[in-house]
C-alpha cells in the first residue's frame, strides 16, 4: 500500500491537504452545451499559492472558454527550462505560472508549510517552473477551479464527476512551495505581490504556520495588501486541531477556513474470525488473499519494555518475531504517533483511535483505521479467542453517510490567539478525503517496486477545505464583481449552515456539538451566499483603525499597511472590545457590572424594500439586547446600523467562552452571525 511509513503529530507549519460540491449544493456550471447561467458574467481569475500545477490534467481543459481578459498581466515563466516536456504552457484556462525558488537564506524559522494530510506520494520529481511534482497544488487548484471530468476516481474509489467550485474561472499558479512542503515566507510574499499585480480576483492559500502577531506574520501582511487592492484572500485554518487557540491565518482581513467531512466514506472493513464485520477507513485496493492471525501489540511487548508504548506500536517496544505474518492491532495515539517500523513484516495493521479514524491514509501494507468503540470490540474478540484471526477487506465507497458534515479532528480551533474578539475560523468546508486532480507522474504509492499512478487522488486537510471556499468566492465574484472581499466573506458567513444532513447541529469528530471556535459561522452554502440579503462591509482603513484600537502602535501598523502616513493614537482605556464591522461578534471583559456594547452596519444587497427582524439566541448566563430590533430598508445599497449589548447575568468563569447568535430575518432571507462572550480581557500577546 502507499508509502506512509510513519504518522506523527506536527506542530510545524505545513501545507494544509468530488462529491463535495454536490454536498455543498453547488450545481455544475457546465455540460455538453458549455457553461450554464449560474456562472456569472464577470471573468474571474483565481491565483493559487502552492507547489505548482500539472497543466496536462483534464481538470484544466480550456474547451469552451473565451479569450483571456485583457486586464490580465500574468505570464507563464519557463526561465531555465530546457526540456520541452517540462514546459509550463499557458492556455485559456491556465493563464499564469510563476515560480519562486528557495534561496540560500530560507530557514525553517522563516517559513510556512503546506496544510495537507497526504495519502502518501512516495516519489517526488521537482521542477524549476510552475509544474507540480508533489501533487498538492494540482489538487487544490482543481478543487477551486477544475472543469467537469467524468469517471474520475482513485483506483475505482469515490468514482464520479470531479469538478471545481467555479469551473469557468481561470487559474494562475504561484509556486512558492517545494519538495517536502517547504515554503519560504519571502517567496510567499513575492507570490502575493505578483498575483495582485497580475490581476487575480481571488487568492487561494493552503499553507500556514503557528499564530503570530500580524506585524510579524508575512502571510498576514501580504494578505492585507491584496485585500486592500480588492482581492479575496482565502486561507486554511491549519491542521493543529483540536487544540484550542491553534487557528492560523486568523487576521481579520483573511477568510479563514476550517475543515469538515462530506457524506461519503472510503471503508476498509475488518472481517473477524467469528464472522463479525466491523467498519474501518483505509486505502486497500487489492483483494485479500486470506485471513491472518490477529495479535494485539500490547500483548507482544519486548522483554522489559513498556506495554503502554508497545500497545501504541512505538518502534523498539514490540517483539518483531511475534509480529511476522500477523495482522497487528495498535492504539493510534495522536500524542505518540505510529510507525510501521514497530511492526516489521506484519501482514496488516488495525489502528484504533477516534482522532484519525475517518482520515484516509495509505500505508505500505493493508491498514485500516477504526473508532475506539470498534477497537474495544476487537480487543474483546482477541481476549476471548484462543486463535483470533482477521481479514482486512478491499476498500469500498459509501455514499449518503450520516451525519455530515462533521468537524474534522485535525481542523485548527479558536479562539483566535492574536485577536480573541475576532471569532475564527470564519467558516468550514469539505476537507476530509477529498478527490481532486493529481500529477500523472507522481505515484500514489509503490508496492514491490511497482509504482501505482492515478490522475486523481484523495487528500485531507484544511488545504483541501480552503480551495472549496476559494471556488465559492470566485463564483460570488463572477455574479457580484463590485463586491469587496469583506462583502464576499460576509455573504459566505451569514448564509452558512450550522445543521448537518440529519437536521441536527453539526457535531465535532468526538460526537460533541460543535461551536463557533470549531466551525466559525458554519458550513458554507455557496448557492445561498449568492443572495445573502445583507452584508457586513469593511474597508482597508477600518482594519487599520481596528489594529490601532487593539493596541498595535504606529510602527507595527505601518509594517502591515506599508503606508508611511499611517498613525495610531493610544487606544481608549475602556475599549475592551475594539470595533470592527465583522460578520461575527465577540465580546470580552464581560461582567455583571460591566456590560459591553458594539455597533454593526449592514448593507442591503437584496430587494429595495425589505424589513428584517432580529432573533437572538443568547449565550449562557448572558443577556443580549439589540437596538433597534427591526431594520427597514427602502433601497438596495442602503446602510443601517444596530447596537448590540451583552451583560453577564452571573459571574462568567475566567477565560471561558459562551456562544449564541443574532439572526436578522426577512421574508426571503436569514442573516446569521455567531456571538462569543467571555469575561477575559483582551491583550496583545507575544507568540
C-alpha positions, 0 to 999 in steps of 0.5 A: 500500500502507499508509502506512509511509513510513519504518522506523527503529530506536527506542530510545524507549519505545513501545507494544509491537504468530488462529491463535495460540491454536490454536498455543498449544493453547488450545481455544475456550471457546465455540460455538453452545451458549455457553461450554464447561467449560474456562472456569472458574467464577470471573468474571474481569475483565481491565483493559487499559492502552492507547489505548482500545477500539472497543466496536462490534467483534464481538470484544466481543459480550456474547451469552451472558454473565451479569450483571456481578459485583457486586464490580465498581466500574468505570464507563464515563466519557463526561465531555465527550462530546457526540456520541452516536456517540462514546459509550463504552457499557458492556455485559456484556462491556465493563464499564469505560472510563476515560480519562486525558488528557495534561496540560500537564506530560507530557514525553517524559522522563516517559513510556512508549510503546506496544510495537507494530510497526504495519502502518501506520494512516495516519489517526488520529481521537482521542477524549476517552473510552475509544474507540480511534482508533489501533487498538492497544488494540482489538487487544490487548484482543481478543487477551486477551479477544475472543469467537469471530468467524468469517471474520475476516481482513485483506483475505482474509489469515490468514482464520479464527476470531479469538478471545481467550485467555479469551473469557468474561472481561470487559474494562475499558479504561484509556486512558492512551495517545494519538495517536502512542503517547504515554503519560504515566507519571502517567496510567499510574499513575492507570490502575493505581490505578483498575483495582485499585480497580475490581476487575480480576483481571488487568492487561494492559500493552503499553507500556514504556520503557528499564530503570530502577531500580524506585524510579524506574520508575512502571510498576514501582511501580504494578505492585507495588501491584496485585500486592500487592492480588492482581492479575496484572500482565502486561507486554511485554518491549519491542521493543529486541531483540536487544540484550542487557540491553534487557528492560523491565518486568523487576521481579520482581513483573511477568510479563514477556513476550517475543515469538515467531512462530506457524506461519503466514506472510503471503508476498509472493513475488518472481517473477524474470525467469528464472522463479525464485520466491523467498519474501518477507513483505509486505502486497500485496493487489492483483494485479500488473499486470506485471513491472518492471525490477529495479535494485539501489540500490547500483548507482544511487548519486548522483554522489559519494555513498556506495554503502554508504548508497545500497545501504541506500536512505538518502534523498539517496544514490540517483539518483531518475531511475534509480529511476522505474518500477523495482522497487528492491532495498535492504539493510534495515539495522536500524542505518540504517533505510529510507525510501521517500523514497530511492526516489521513484516506484519501482514496488516495493521488495525489502528484504533483511535477516534482522532484519525479514524475517518482520515484516509491514509495509505500505508505500505501494507493493508491498514485500516483505521477504526473508532475506539468503540470498534477497537474495544470490540476487537480487543474483546474478540482477541481476549476471548479467542484462543486463535483470533484471526482477521481479514482486512477487506478491499476498500469500498465507497459509501455514499449518503453517510450520516451525519455530515458534515462533521468537524474534522479532528485535525481542523485548527480551533479558536479562539483566535490567539492574536485577536480573541474578539475576532471569532475564527475560523470564519467558516468550514468546508469539505476537507476530509478525503477529498478527490481532486486532480493529481500529477500523472507522474507522481505515484500514489504509492509503490508496492514491490517496486511497482509504482501505482499512478492515478490522475486523481487522488484523495487528500485531507486537510484544511488545504483541501477545505480552503480551495472549496471556499476559494471556488465559492468566492470566485463564483460570488465574484463572477455574479457580484464583481463590485463586491469587496472581499469583506462583502464576499466573506460576509455573504459566505458567513451569514448564509452558512449552515450550522445543521448537518444532513440529519437536521441536527447541529453539526457535531465535532469528530468526538460526537460533541456539538460543535461551536463557533471556535470549531466551525466559525459561522458554519458550513458554507452554502455557496448557492445561498451566499449568492443572495445573502440579503445583507452584508457586513462591509469593511474597508482597508482603513477600518482594519487599520483603525481596528489594529490601532484600537487593539493596541498595535502602535504606529510602527507595527501598523505601518509594517502591515499597511506599508503606508508611511502616513499611517498613525495610531493614537493610544487606544481608549482605556475602556475599549475592551472590545475594539470595533470592527464591522465583522460578520461575527461578534465577540465580546470580552471583559464581560461582567455583571457590572460591566456590560459591553456594547458594539455597533454593526452596519449592514448593507442591503444587497437584496430587494429595495424594500425589505424589513428584517427582524432580529432573533437572538439566541443568547449565550449562557448566563448572558443577556443580549439586547439589540437596538433597534430590533427591526431594520427597514430598508427602502433601497438596495445599497442602503446602510443601517446600523444596530447596537448590540449589548451583552451583560453577564447575568452571573459571574462568567468563569475566567477565560471561558467562552459562551456562544449564541447568535443574532439572526436578522430575518426577512421574508426571503432571507436569514442573516446569521452571525455567531456571538462569543462572550467571555469575561477575559480581557483582551491583550496583545500577546507575544507568540 
